[in-house]
Amino acid sequence: MKRVVITGLIAFGVVAVLAFIFSFVPDFGPLGVIMPAVIGILVAFMWLSLSGNKRVIKVGADERAQALSALPPDGKAAI
């Protein structure tokens, strides 16, 4: 919930700043209203998509030990 509220505030701020800047451009037409809103929505979508933790798969101790002890094939190296 906190992430969504912060994202909404950021989008609102972006829209407000862009609308203010576009208000000084003469004869911008209806795009002067639509463009800041579209850009604000895109910024909000990107922010929400990139924020937060990603899911991590947890394994047991024996599976972890087996994965760490695996040897690379002959002629190959492990990083």
mmCIF file of the N, C-alpha and C atoms, coordinates in Angstrom:
data_MODEL
# 
_entry.id   MODEL 
# 
loop_
_atom_site.group_PDB 
_atom_site.id 
_atom_site.type_symbol 
_atom_site.label_atom_id 
_atom_site.label_alt_id 
_atom_site.label_comp_id 
_atom_site.label_asym_id 
_atom_site.label_entity_id 
_atom_site.label_seq_id 
_atom_site.pdbx_PDB_ins_code 
_atom_site.Cartn_x 
_atom_site.Cartn_y 
_atom_site.Cartn_z 
_atom_site.occupancy 
_atom_site.B_iso_or_equiv 
_atom_site.pdbx_formal_charge 
_atom_site.auth_seq_id 
_atom_site.auth_comp_id 
_atom_site.auth_asym_id 
_atom_site.auth_atom_id 
_atom_site.pdbx_PDB_model_num 
ATOM 1   N N  . MET A 1 1  ? 0.827  -1.190  0.000   1.00 0.00 ? 1  MET A N  1 
ATOM 2   C CA . MET A 1 1  ? 0.000  0.000   0.000   1.00 0.00 ? 1  MET A CA 1 
ATOM 3   C C  . MET A 1 1  ? 0.868  1.249   0.000   1.00 0.00 ? 1  MET A C  1 
ATOM 4   N N  . LYS A 1 2  ? 1.924  1.231   0.801   1.00 0.00 ? 2  LYS A N  1 
ATOM 5   C CA . LYS A 1 2  ? 2.810  2.388   0.889   1.00 0.00 ? 2  LYS A CA 1 
ATOM 6   C C  . LYS A 1 2  ? 3.461  2.672   -0.465  1.00 0.00 ? 2  LYS A C  1 
ATOM 7   N N  . ARG A 1 3  ? 3.839  1.605   -1.175  1.00 0.00 ? 3  ARG A N  1 
ATOM 8   C CA . ARG A 1 3  ? 4.461  1.743   -2.483  1.00 0.00 ? 3  ARG A CA 1 
ATOM 9   C C  . ARG A 1 3  ? 3.521  2.411   -3.476  1.00 0.00 ? 3  ARG A C  1 
ATOM 10  N N  . VAL A 1 4  ? 2.249  2.052   -3.431  1.00 0.00 ? 4  VAL A N  1 
ATOM 11  C CA . VAL A 1 4  ? 1.270  2.605   -4.359  1.00 0.00 ? 4  VAL A CA 1 
ATOM 12  C C  . VAL A 1 4  ? 1.034  4.087   -4.070  1.00 0.00 ? 4  VAL A C  1 
ATOM 13  N N  . VAL A 1 5  ? 0.969  4.460   -2.809  1.00 0.00 ? 5  VAL A N  1 
ATOM 14  C CA . VAL A 1 5  ? 0.759  5.859   -2.439  1.00 0.00 ? 5  VAL A CA 1 
ATOM 15  C C  . VAL A 1 5  ? 1.946  6.704   -2.883  1.00 0.00 ? 5  VAL A C  1 
ATOM 16  N N  . ILE A 1 6  ? 3.151  6.223   -2.637  1.00 0.00 ? 6  ILE A N  1 
ATOM 17  C CA . ILE A 1 6  ? 4.348  6.963   -3.047  1.00 0.00 ? 6  ILE A CA 1 
ATOM 18  C C  . ILE A 1 6  ? 4.388  7.096   -4.564  1.00 0.00 ? 6  ILE A C  1 
ATOM 19  N N  . THR A 1 7  ? 4.043  6.033   -5.272  1.00 0.00 ? 7  THR A N  1 
ATOM 20  C CA . THR A 1 7  ? 4.013  6.072   -6.731  1.00 0.00 ? 7  THR A CA 1 
ATOM 21  C C  . THR A 1 7  ? 2.998  7.086   -7.234  1.00 0.00 ? 7  THR A C  1 
ATOM 22  N N  . GLY A 1 8  ? 1.838  7.124   -6.618  1.00 0.00 ? 8  GLY A N  1 
ATOM 23  C CA . GLY A 1 8  ? 0.823  8.101   -7.000  1.00 0.00 ? 8  GLY A CA 1 
ATOM 24  C C  . GLY A 1 8  ? 1.276  9.525   -6.764  1.00 0.00 ? 8  GLY A C  1 
ATOM 25  N N  . LEU A 1 9  ? 1.960  9.763   -5.656  1.00 0.00 ? 9  LEU A N  1 
ATOM 26  C CA . LEU A 1 9  ? 2.466  11.111  -5.375  1.00 0.00 ? 9  LEU A CA 1 
ATOM 27  C C  . LEU A 1 9  ? 3.542  11.516  -6.375  1.00 0.00 ? 9  LEU A C  1 
ATOM 28  N N  . ILE A 1 10 ? 4.403  10.591  -6.748  1.00 0.00 ? 10 ILE A N  1 
ATOM 29  C CA . ILE A 1 10 ? 5.435  10.887  -7.736  1.00 0.00 ? 10 ILE A CA 1 
ATOM 30  C C  . ILE A 1 10 ? 4.797  11.196  -9.085  1.00 0.00 ? 10 ILE A C  1 
ATOM 31  N N  . ALA A 1 11 ? 3.819  10.400  -9.479  1.00 0.00 ? 11 ALA A N  1 
ATOM 32  C CA . ALA A 1 11 ? 3.133  10.641  -10.758 1.00 0.00 ? 11 ALA A CA 1 
ATOM 33  C C  . ALA A 1 11 ? 2.438  12.000  -10.740 1.00 0.00 ? 11 ALA A C  1 
ATOM 34  N N  . PHE A 1 12 ? 1.782  12.325  -9.637  1.00 0.00 ? 12 PHE A N  1 
ATOM 35  C CA . PHE A 1 12 ? 1.120  13.632  -9.526  1.00 0.00 ? 12 PHE A CA 1 
ATOM 36  C C  . PHE A 1 12 ? 2.128  14.763  -9.635  1.00 0.00 ? 12 PHE A C  1 
ATOM 37  N N  . GLY A 1 13 ? 3.280  14.601  -8.986  1.00 0.00 ? 13 GLY A N  1 
ATOM 38  C CA . GLY A 1 13 ? 4.318  15.627  -9.063  1.00 0.00 ? 13 GLY A CA 1 
ATOM 39  C C  . GLY A 1 13 ? 4.848  15.807  -10.474 1.00 0.00 ? 13 GLY A C  1 
ATOM 40  N N  . VAL A 1 14 ? 5.066  14.695  -11.171 1.00 0.00 ? 14 VAL A N  1 
ATOM 41  C CA . VAL A 1 14 ? 5.550  14.770  -12.554 1.00 0.00 ? 14 VAL A CA 1 
ATOM 42  C C  . VAL A 1 14 ? 4.522  15.473  -13.435 1.00 0.00 ? 14 VAL A C  1 
ATOM 43  N N  . VAL A 1 15 ? 3.263  15.123  -13.274 1.00 0.00 ? 15 VAL A N  1 
ATOM 44  C CA . VAL A 1 15 ? 2.207  15.741  -14.069 1.00 0.00 ? 15 VAL A CA 1 
ATOM 45  C C  . VAL A 1 15 ? 2.116  17.233  -13.759 1.00 0.00 ? 15 VAL A C  1 
ATOM 46  N N  . ALA A 1 16 ? 2.204  17.609  -12.499 1.00 0.00 ? 16 ALA A N  1 
ATOM 47  C CA . ALA A 1 16 ? 2.108  19.023  -12.123 1.00 0.00 ? 16 ALA A CA 1 
ATOM 48  C C  . ALA A 1 16 ? 3.261  19.828  -12.714 1.00 0.00 ? 16 ALA A C  1 
ATOM 49  N N  . VAL A 1 17 ? 4.482  19.293  -12.629 1.00 0.00 ? 17 VAL A N  1 
ATOM 50  C CA . VAL A 1 17 ? 5.644  20.018  -13.167 1.00 0.00 ? 17 VAL A CA 1 
ATOM 51  C C  . VAL A 1 17 ? 5.544  20.135  -14.687 1.00 0.00 ? 17 VAL A C  1 
ATOM 52  N N  . LEU A 1 18 ? 5.197  19.048  -15.356 1.00 0.00 ? 18 LEU A N  1 
ATOM 53  C CA . LEU A 1 18 ? 5.091  19.098  -16.816 1.00 0.00 ? 18 LEU A CA 1 
ATOM 54  C C  . LEU A 1 18 ? 3.956  20.009  -17.270 1.00 0.00 ? 18 LEU A C  1 
ATOM 55  N N  . ALA A 1 19 ? 2.844  19.988  -16.578 1.00 0.00 ? 19 ALA A N  1 
ATOM 56  C CA . ALA A 1 19 ? 1.728  20.871  -16.931 1.00 0.00 ? 19 ALA A CA 1 
ATOM 57  C C  . ALA A 1 19 ? 2.132  22.330  -16.751 1.00 0.00 ? 19 ALA A C  1 
ATOM 58  N N  . PHE A 1 20 ? 2.890  22.616  -15.704 1.00 0.00 ? 20 PHE A N  1 
ATOM 59  C CA . PHE A 1 20 ? 3.369  23.984  -15.490 1.00 0.00 ? 20 PHE A CA 1 
ATOM 60  C C  . PHE A 1 20 ? 4.304  24.409  -16.614 1.00 0.00 ? 20 PHE A C  1 
ATOM 61  N N  . ILE A 1 21 ? 5.213  23.525  -17.000 1.00 0.00 ? 21 ILE A N  1 
ATOM 62  C CA . ILE A 1 21 ? 6.152  23.853  -18.080 1.00 0.00 ? 21 ILE A CA 1 
ATOM 63  C C  . ILE A 1 21 ? 5.407  24.024  -19.404 1.00 0.00 ? 21 ILE A C  1 
ATOM 64  N N  . PHE A 1 22 ? 4.472  23.126  -19.695 1.00 0.00 ? 22 PHE A N  1 
ATOM 65  C CA . PHE A 1 22 ? 3.731  23.216  -20.950 1.00 0.00 ? 22 PHE A CA 1 
ATOM 66  C C  . PHE A 1 22 ? 2.788  24.414  -20.986 1.00 0.00 ? 22 PHE A C  1 
ATOM 67  N N  . SER A 1 23 ? 2.468  24.992  -19.842 1.00 0.00 ? 23 SER A N  1 
ATOM 68  C CA . SER A 1 23 ? 1.580  26.159  -19.839 1.00 0.00 ? 23 SER A CA 1 
ATOM 69  C C  . SER A 1 23 ? 2.258  27.378  -20.447 1.00 0.00 ? 23 SER A C  1 
ATOM 70  N N  . PHE A 1 24 ? 3.575  27.380  -20.553 1.00 0.00 ? 24 PHE A N  1 
ATOM 71  C CA . PHE A 1 24 ? 4.291  28.502  -21.139 1.00 0.00 ? 24 PHE A CA 1 
ATOM 72  C C  . PHE A 1 24 ? 4.465  28.371  -22.653 1.00 0.00 ? 24 PHE A C  1 
ATOM 73  N N  . VAL A 1 25 ? 4.137  27.207  -23.192 1.00 0.00 ? 25 VAL A N  1 
ATOM 74  C CA . VAL A 1 25 ? 4.262  26.989  -24.633 1.00 0.00 ? 25 VAL A CA 1 
ATOM 75  C C  . VAL A 1 25 ? 2.966  27.450  -25.298 1.00 0.00 ? 25 VAL A C  1 
ATOM 76  N N  . PRO A 1 26 ? 3.064  28.439  -26.195 1.00 0.00 ? 26 PRO A N  1 
ATOM 77  C CA . PRO A 1 26 ? 1.830  28.918  -26.839 1.00 0.00 ? 26 PRO A CA 1 
ATOM 78  C C  . PRO A 1 26 ? 1.332  27.930  -27.898 1.00 0.00 ? 26 PRO A C  1 
ATOM 79  N N  . ASP A 1 27 ? 0.032  27.876  -28.051 1.00 0.00 ? 27 ASP A N  1 
ATOM 80  C CA . ASP A 1 27 ? -0.621 27.060  -29.084 1.00 0.00 ? 27 ASP A CA 1 
ATOM 81  C C  . ASP A 1 27 ? -0.204 25.605  -29.043 1.00 0.00 ? 27 ASP A C  1 
ATOM 82  N N  . PHE A 1 28 ? -0.160 25.028  -27.873 1.00 0.00 ? 28 PHE A N  1 
ATOM 83  C CA . PHE A 1 28 ? 0.196  23.622  -27.756 1.00 0.00 ? 28 PHE A CA 1 
ATOM 84  C C  . PHE A 1 28 ? -1.028 22.738  -27.962 1.00 0.00 ? 28 PHE A C  1 
ATOM 85  N N  . GLY A 1 29 ? -2.208 23.307  -27.856 1.00 0.00 ? 29 GLY A N  1 
ATOM 86  C CA . GLY A 1 29 ? -3.436 22.580  -28.129 1.00 0.00 ? 29 GLY A CA 1 
ATOM 87  C C  . GLY A 1 29 ? -3.792 21.581  -27.043 1.00 0.00 ? 29 GLY A C  1 
ATOM 88  N N  . PRO A 1 30 ? -4.594 20.581  -27.409 1.00 0.00 ? 30 PRO A N  1 
ATOM 89  C CA . PRO A 1 30 ? -5.031 19.595  -26.411 1.00 0.00 ? 30 PRO A CA 1 
ATOM 90  C C  . PRO A 1 30 ? -3.887 18.715  -25.903 1.00 0.00 ? 30 PRO A C  1 
ATOM 91  N N  . LEU A 1 31 ? -2.784 18.657  -26.635 1.00 0.00 ? 31 LEU A N  1 
ATOM 92  C CA . LEU A 1 31 ? -1.653 17.861  -26.157 1.00 0.00 ? 31 LEU A CA 1 
ATOM 93  C C  . LEU A 1 31 ? -1.044 18.460  -24.894 1.00 0.00 ? 31 LEU A C  1 
ATOM 94  N N  . GLY A 1 32 ? -1.255 19.731  -24.650 1.00 0.00 ? 32 GLY A N  1 
ATOM 95  C CA . GLY A 1 32 ? -0.755 20.366  -23.440 1.00 0.00 ? 32 GLY A CA 1 
ATOM 96  C C  . GLY A 1 32 ? -1.396 19.805  -22.188 1.00 0.00 ? 32 GLY A C  1 
ATOM 97  N N  . VAL A 1 33 ? -2.559 19.199  -22.323 1.00 0.00 ? 33 VAL A N  1 
ATOM 98  C CA . VAL A 1 33 ? -3.242 18.577  -21.190 1.00 0.00 ? 33 VAL A CA 1 
ATOM 99  C C  . VAL A 1 33 ? -2.974 17.074  -21.154 1.00 0.00 ? 33 VAL A C  1 
ATOM 100 N N  . ILE A 1 34 ? -2.991 16.456  -22.323 1.00 0.00 ? 34 ILE A N  1 
ATOM 101 C CA . ILE A 1 34 ? -2.886 15.001  -22.389 1.00 0.00 ? 34 ILE A CA 1 
ATOM 102 C C  . ILE A 1 34 ? -1.457 14.528  -22.165 1.00 0.00 ? 34 ILE A C  1 
ATOM 103 N N  . MET A 1 35 ? -0.481 15.222  -22.751 1.00 0.00 ? 35 MET A N  1 
ATOM 104 C CA . MET A 1 35 ? 0.899  14.747  -22.689 1.00 0.00 ? 35 MET A CA 1 
ATOM 105 C C  . MET A 1 35 ? 1.448  14.664  -21.263 1.00 0.00 ? 35 MET A C  1 
ATOM 106 N N  . PRO A 1 36 ? 1.275  15.666  -20.407 1.00 0.00 ? 36 PRO A N  1 
ATOM 107 C CA . PRO A 1 36 ? 1.771  15.504  -19.037 1.00 0.00 ? 36 PRO A CA 1 
ATOM 108 C C  . PRO A 1 36 ? 1.125  14.335  -18.304 1.00 0.00 ? 36 PRO A C  1 
ATOM 109 N N  . ALA A 1 37 ? -0.160 14.103  -18.543 1.00 0.00 ? 37 ALA A N  1 
ATOM 110 C CA . ALA A 1 37 ? -0.840 12.986  -17.876 1.00 0.00 ? 37 ALA A CA 1 
ATOM 111 C C  . ALA A 1 37 ? -0.291 11.653  -18.360 1.00 0.00 ? 37 ALA A C  1 
ATOM 112 N N  . VAL A 1 38 ? -0.064 11.521  -19.655 1.00 0.00 ? 38 VAL A N  1 
ATOM 113 C CA . VAL A 1 38 ? 0.470  10.270  -20.196 1.00 0.00 ? 38 VAL A CA 1 
ATOM 114 C C  . VAL A 1 38 ? 1.875  10.020  -19.673 1.00 0.00 ? 38 VAL A C  1 
ATOM 115 N N  . ILE A 1 39 ? 2.708  11.055  -19.670 1.00 0.00 ? 39 ILE A N  1 
ATOM 116 C CA . ILE A 1 39 ? 4.074  10.908  -19.167 1.00 0.00 ? 39 ILE A CA 1 
ATOM 117 C C  . ILE A 1 39 ? 4.055  10.566  -17.679 1.00 0.00 ? 39 ILE A C  1 
ATOM 118 N N  . GLY A 1 40 ? 3.164  11.200  -16.911 1.00 0.00 ? 40 GLY A N  1 
ATOM 119 C CA . GLY A 1 40 ? 3.050  10.890  -15.484 1.00 0.00 ? 40 GLY A CA 1 
ATOM 120 C C  . GLY A 1 40 ? 2.628  9.454   -15.241 1.00 0.00 ? 40 GLY A C  1 
ATOM 121 N N  . ILE A 1 41 ? 1.708  8.958   -16.045 1.00 0.00 ? 41 ILE A N  1 
ATOM 122 C CA . ILE A 1 41 ? 1.270  7.566   -15.904 1.00 0.00 ? 41 ILE A CA 1 
ATOM 123 C C  . ILE A 1 41 ? 2.400  6.613   -16.260 1.00 0.00 ? 41 ILE A C  1 
ATOM 124 N N  . LEU A 1 42 ? 3.157  6.921   -17.306 1.00 0.00 ? 42 LEU A N  1 
ATOM 125 C CA . LEU A 1 42 ? 4.293  6.072   -17.677 1.00 0.00 ? 42 LEU A CA 1 
ATOM 126 C C  . LEU A 1 42 ? 5.363  6.052   -16.592 1.00 0.00 ? 42 LEU A C  1 
ATOM 127 N N  . VAL A 1 43 ? 5.650  7.209   -16.017 1.00 0.00 ? 43 VAL A N  1 
ATOM 128 C CA . VAL A 1 43 ? 6.634  7.275   -14.927 1.00 0.00 ? 43 VAL A CA 1 
ATOM 129 C C  . VAL A 1 43 ? 6.143  6.464   -13.732 1.00 0.00 ? 43 VAL A C  1 
ATOM 130 N N  . ALA A 1 44 ? 4.867  6.585   -13.409 1.00 0.00 ? 44 ALA A N  1 
ATOM 131 C CA . ALA A 1 44 ? 4.300  5.822   -12.285 1.00 0.00 ? 44 ALA A CA 1 
ATOM 132 C C  . ALA A 1 44 ? 4.380  4.327   -12.552 1.00 0.00 ? 44 ALA A C  1 
ATOM 133 N N  . PHE A 1 45 ? 4.078  3.911   -13.779 1.00 0.00 ? 45 PHE A N  1 
ATOM 134 C CA . PHE A 1 45 ? 4.147  2.494   -14.118 1.00 0.00 ? 45 PHE A CA 1 
ATOM 135 C C  . PHE A 1 45 ? 5.572  1.968   -13.993 1.00 0.00 ? 45 PHE A C  1 
ATOM 136 N N  . MET A 1 46 ? 6.546  2.727   -14.518 1.00 0.00 ? 46 MET A N  1 
ATOM 137 C CA . MET A 1 46 ? 7.941  2.296   -14.427 1.00 0.00 ? 46 MET A CA 1 
ATOM 138 C C  . MET A 1 46 ? 8.403  2.247   -12.976 1.00 0.00 ? 46 MET A C  1 
ATOM 139 N N  . TRP A 1 47 ? 8.040  3.256   -12.194 1.00 0.00 ? 47 TRP A N  1 
ATOM 140 C CA . TRP A 1 47 ? 8.440  3.304   -10.790 1.00 0.00 ? 47 TRP A CA 1 
ATOM 141 C C  . TRP A 1 47 ? 7.867  2.104   -10.032 1.00 0.00 ? 47 TRP A C  1 
ATOM 142 N N  . LEU A 1 48 ? 6.601  1.821   -10.251 1.00 0.00 ? 48 LEU A N  1 
ATOM 143 C CA . LEU A 1 48 ? 5.952  0.712   -9.551  1.00 0.00 ? 48 LEU A CA 1 
ATOM 144 C C  . LEU A 1 48 ? 6.516  -0.631  -10.002 1.00 0.00 ? 48 LEU A C  1 
ATOM 145 N N  . SER A 1 49 ? 6.866  -0.742  -11.280 1.00 0.00 ? 49 SER A N  1 
ATOM 146 C CA . SER A 1 49 ? 7.422  -1.990  -11.783 1.00 0.00 ? 49 SER A CA 1 
ATOM 147 C C  . SER A 1 49 ? 8.817  -2.258  -11.231 1.00 0.00 ? 49 SER A C  1 
ATOM 148 N N  . LEU A 1 50 ? 9.597  -1.212  -11.057 1.00 0.00 ? 50 LEU A N  1 
ATOM 149 C CA . LEU A 1 50 ? 10.979 -1.387  -10.629 1.00 0.00 ? 50 LEU A CA 1 
ATOM 150 C C  . LEU A 1 50 ? 11.151 -1.356  -9.116  1.00 0.00 ? 50 LEU A C  1 
ATOM 151 N N  . SER A 1 51 ? 10.123 -0.948  -8.389  1.00 0.00 ? 51 SER A N  1 
ATOM 152 C CA . SER A 1 51 ? 10.267 -0.868  -6.937  1.00 0.00 ? 51 SER A CA 1 
ATOM 153 C C  . SER A 1 51 ? 9.876  -2.188  -6.291  1.00 0.00 ? 51 SER A C  1 
ATOM 154 N N  . GLY A 1 52 ? 10.314 -2.368  -5.094  1.00 0.00 ? 52 GLY A N  1 
ATOM 155 C CA . GLY A 1 52 ? 9.946  -3.568  -4.347  1.00 0.00 ? 52 GLY A CA 1 
ATOM 156 C C  . GLY A 1 52 ? 10.959 -4.686  -4.512  1.00 0.00 ? 52 GLY A C  1 
ATOM 157 N N  . ASN A 1 53 ? 10.823 -5.658  -3.677  1.00 0.00 ? 53 ASN A N  1 
ATOM 158 C CA . ASN A 1 53 ? 11.724 -6.801  -3.702  1.00 0.00 ? 53 ASN A CA 1 
ATOM 159 C C  . ASN A 1 53 ? 11.212 -7.854  -4.667  1.00 0.00 ? 53 ASN A C  1 
ATOM 160 N N  . LYS A 1 54 ? 12.132 -8.533  -5.261  1.00 0.00 ? 54 LYS A N  1 
ATOM 161 C CA . LYS A 1 54 ? 11.778 -9.635  -6.146  1.00 0.00 ? 54 LYS A CA 1 
ATOM 162 C C  . LYS A 1 54 ? 11.738 -10.925 -5.332  1.00 0.00 ? 54 LYS A C  1 
ATOM 163 N N  . ARG A 1 55 ? 10.960 -11.881 -5.757  1.00 0.00 ? 55 ARG A N  1 
ATOM 164 C CA . ARG A 1 55 ? 10.836 -13.144 -5.023  1.00 0.00 ? 55 ARG A CA 1 
ATOM 165 C C  . ARG A 1 55 ? 12.107 -13.959 -5.164  1.00 0.00 ? 55 ARG A C  1 
ATOM 166 N N  . VAL A 1 56 ? 12.501 -14.562 -4.084  1.00 0.00 ? 56 VAL A N  1 
ATOM 167 C CA . VAL A 1 56 ? 13.693 -15.396 -4.052  1.00 0.00 ? 56 VAL A CA 1 
ATOM 168 C C  . VAL A 1 56 ? 13.262 -16.798 -3.647  1.00 0.00 ? 56 VAL A C  1 
ATOM 169 N N  . ILE A 1 57 ? 13.745 -17.786 -4.376  1.00 0.00 ? 57 ILE A N  1 
ATOM 170 C CA . ILE A 1 57 ? 13.419 -19.173 -4.051  1.00 0.00 ? 57 ILE A CA 1 
ATOM 171 C C  . ILE A 1 57 ? 14.406 -19.650 -2.984  1.00 0.00 ? 57 ILE A C  1 
ATOM 172 N N  . LYS A 1 58 ? 13.880 -20.127 -1.882  1.00 0.00 ? 58 LYS A N  1 
ATOM 173 C CA . LYS A 1 58 ? 14.729 -20.613 -0.793  1.00 0.00 ? 58 LYS A CA 1 
ATOM 174 C C  . LYS A 1 58 ? 14.850 -22.123 -0.898  1.00 0.00 ? 58 LYS A C  1 
ATOM 175 N N  . VAL A 1 59 ? 16.074 -22.618 -0.718  1.00 0.00 ? 59 VAL A N  1 
ATOM 176 C CA . VAL A 1 59 ? 16.324 -24.057 -0.778  1.00 0.00 ? 59 VAL A CA 1 
ATOM 177 C C  . VAL A 1 59 ? 16.835 -24.527 0.570   1.00 0.00 ? 59 VAL A C  1 
ATOM 178 N N  . GLY A 1 60 ? 16.755 -25.831 0.760   1.00 0.00 ? 60 GLY A N  1 
ATOM 179 C CA . GLY A 1 60 ? 17.227 -26.423 2.004   1.00 0.00 ? 60 GLY A CA 1 
ATOM 180 C C  . GLY A 1 60 ? 18.746 -26.482 2.047   1.00 0.00 ? 60 GLY A C  1 
ATOM 181 N N  . ALA A 1 61 ? 19.282 -26.787 3.222   1.00 0.00 ? 61 ALA A N  1 
ATOM 182 C CA . ALA A 1 61 ? 20.732 -26.828 3.426   1.00 0.00 ? 61 ALA A CA 1 
ATOM 183 C C  . ALA A 1 61 ? 21.385 -27.923 2.592   1.00 0.00 ? 61 ALA A C  1 
ATOM 184 N N  . ASP A 1 62 ? 20.730 -29.075 2.473   1.00 0.00 ? 62 ASP A N  1 
ATOM 185 C CA . ASP A 1 62 ? 21.337 -30.165 1.703   1.00 0.00 ? 62 ASP A CA 1 
ATOM 186 C C  . ASP A 1 62 ? 21.367 -29.858 0.202   1.00 0.00 ? 62 ASP A C  1 
ATOM 187 N N  . GLU A 1 63 ? 20.314 -29.234 -0.329  1.00 0.00 ? 63 GLU A N  1 
ATOM 188 C CA . GLU A 1 63 ? 20.310 -28.847 -1.741  1.00 0.00 ? 63 GLU A CA 1 
ATOM 189 C C  . GLU A 1 63 ? 21.363 -27.784 -2.023  1.00 0.00 ? 63 GLU A C  1 
ATOM 190 N N  . ARG A 1 64 ? 21.518 -26.861 -1.093  1.00 0.00 ? 64 ARG A N  1 
ATOM 191 C CA . ARG A 1 64 ? 22.523 -25.798 -1.243  1.00 0.00 ? 64 ARG A CA 1 
ATOM 192 C C  . ARG A 1 64 ? 23.926 -26.389 -1.230  1.00 0.00 ? 64 ARG A C  1 
ATOM 193 N N  . ALA A 1 65 ? 24.198 -27.298 -0.315  1.00 0.00 ? 65 ALA A N  1 
ATOM 194 C CA . ALA A 1 65 ? 25.512 -27.928 -0.228  1.00 0.00 ? 65 ALA A CA 1 
ATOM 195 C C  . ALA A 1 65 ? 25.813 -28.732 -1.488  1.00 0.00 ? 65 ALA A C  1 
ATOM 196 N N  . GLN A 1 66 ? 24.804 -29.415 -2.024  1.00 0.00 ? 66 GLN A N  1 
ATOM 197 C CA . GLN A 1 66 ? 24.989 -30.198 -3.240  1.00 0.00 ? 66 GLN A CA 1 
ATOM 198 C C  . GLN A 1 66 ? 25.305 -29.278 -4.421  1.00 0.00 ? 66 GLN A C  1 
ATOM 199 N N  . ALA A 1 67 ? 24.628 -28.147 -4.521  1.00 0.00 ? 67 ALA A N  1 
ATOM 200 C CA . ALA A 1 67 ? 24.873 -27.221 -5.619  1.00 0.00 ? 67 ALA A CA 1 
ATOM 201 C C  . ALA A 1 67 ? 26.261 -26.588 -5.513  1.00 0.00 ? 67 ALA A C  1 
ATOM 202 N N  . LEU A 1 68 ? 26.712 -26.301 -4.294  1.00 0.00 ? 68 LEU A N  1 
ATOM 203 C CA . LEU A 1 68 ? 28.015 -25.675 -4.109  1.00 0.00 ? 68 LEU A CA 1 
ATOM 204 C C  . LEU A 1 68 ? 29.166 -26.659 -4.298  1.00 0.00 ? 68 LEU A C  1 
ATOM 205 N N  . SER A 1 69 ? 28.907 -27.939 -4.115  1.00 0.00 ? 69 SER A N  1 
ATOM 206 C CA . SER A 1 69 ? 29.984 -28.925 -4.238  1.00 0.00 ? 69 SER A CA 1 
ATOM 207 C C  . SER A 1 69 ? 30.088 -29.516 -5.644  1.00 0.00 ? 69 SER A C  1 
ATOM 208 N N  . ALA A 1 70 ? 29.231 -29.106 -6.552  1.00 0.00 ? 70 ALA A N  1 
ATOM 209 C CA . ALA A 1 70 ? 29.257 -29.657 -7.898  1.00 0.00 ? 70 ALA A CA 1 
ATOM 210 C C  . ALA A 1 70 ? 30.530 -29.241 -8.623  1.00 0.00 ? 70 ALA A C  1 
ATOM 211 N N  . LEU A 1 71 ? 31.155 -30.177 -9.310  1.00 0.00 ? 71 LEU A N  1 
ATOM 212 C CA . LEU A 1 71 ? 32.373 -29.914 -10.061 1.00 0.00 ? 71 LEU A CA 1 
ATOM 213 C C  . LEU A 1 71 ? 32.034 -29.644 -11.521 1.00 0.00 ? 71 LEU A C  1 
ATOM 214 N N  . PRO A 1 72 ? 32.778 -28.732 -12.149 1.00 0.00 ? 72 PRO A N  1 
ATOM 215 C CA . PRO A 1 72 ? 32.523 -28.449 -13.570 1.00 0.00 ? 72 PRO A CA 1 
ATOM 216 C C  . PRO A 1 72 ? 33.015 -29.602 -14.434 1.00 0.00 ? 72 PRO A C  1 
ATOM 217 N N  . PRO A 1 73 ? 32.479 -29.723 -15.643 1.00 0.00 ? 73 PRO A N  1 
ATOM 218 C CA . PRO A 1 73 ? 32.950 -30.787 -16.543 1.00 0.00 ? 73 PRO A CA 1 
ATOM 219 C C  . PRO A 1 73 ? 34.413 -30.577 -16.919 1.00 0.00 ? 73 PRO A C  1 
ATOM 220 N N  . ASP A 1 74 ? 35.048 -31.646 -17.424 1.00 0.00 ? 74 ASP A N  1 
ATOM 221 C CA . ASP A 1 74 ? 36.457 -31.556 -17.812 1.00 0.00 ? 74 ASP A CA 1 
ATOM 222 C C  . ASP A 1 74 ? 36.634 -30.518 -18.923 1.00 0.00 ? 74 ASP A C  1 
ATOM 223 N N  . GLY A 1 75 ? 37.665 -29.701 -18.771 1.00 0.00 ? 75 GLY A N  1 
ATOM 224 C CA . GLY A 1 75 ? 37.959 -28.670 -19.754 1.00 0.00 ? 75 GLY A CA 1 
ATOM 225 C C  . GLY A 1 75 ? 37.163 -27.407 -19.557 1.00 0.00 ? 75 GLY A C  1 
ATOM 226 N N  . LYS A 1 76 ? 36.328 -27.344 -18.558 1.00 0.00 ? 76 LYS A N  1 
ATOM 227 C CA . LYS A 1 76 ? 35.510 -26.169 -18.273 1.00 0.00 ? 76 LYS A CA 1 
ATOM 228 C C  . LYS A 1 76 ? 35.877 -25.625 -16.911 1.00 0.00 ? 76 LYS A C  1 
ATOM 229 N N  . ALA A 1 77 ? 35.546 -24.360 -16.669 1.00 0.00 ? 77 ALA A N  1 
ATOM 230 C CA . ALA A 1 77 ? 35.823 -23.734 -15.373 1.00 0.00 ? 77 ALA A CA 1 
ATOM 231 C C  . ALA A 1 77 ? 34.513 -23.254 -14.757 1.00 0.00 ? 77 ALA A C  1 
ATOM 232 N N  . ALA A 1 78 ? 34.488 -23.182 -13.454 1.00 0.00 ? 78 ALA A N  1 
ATOM 233 C CA . ALA A 1 78 ? 33.321 -22.679 -12.738 1.00 0.00 ? 78 ALA A CA 1 
ATOM 234 C C  . ALA A 1 78 ? 33.649 -21.316 -12.162 1.00 0.00 ? 78 ALA A C  1 
ATOM 235 N N  . ILE A 1 79 ? 32.680 -20.457 -12.180 1.00 0.00 ? 79 ILE A N  1 
ATOM 236 C CA . ILE A 1 79 ? 32.877 -19.111 -11.625 1.00 0.00 ? 79 ILE A CA 1 
ATOM 237 C C  . ILE A 1 79 ? 32.219 -19.062 -10.268 1.00 0.00 ? 79 ILE A C  1 
# 
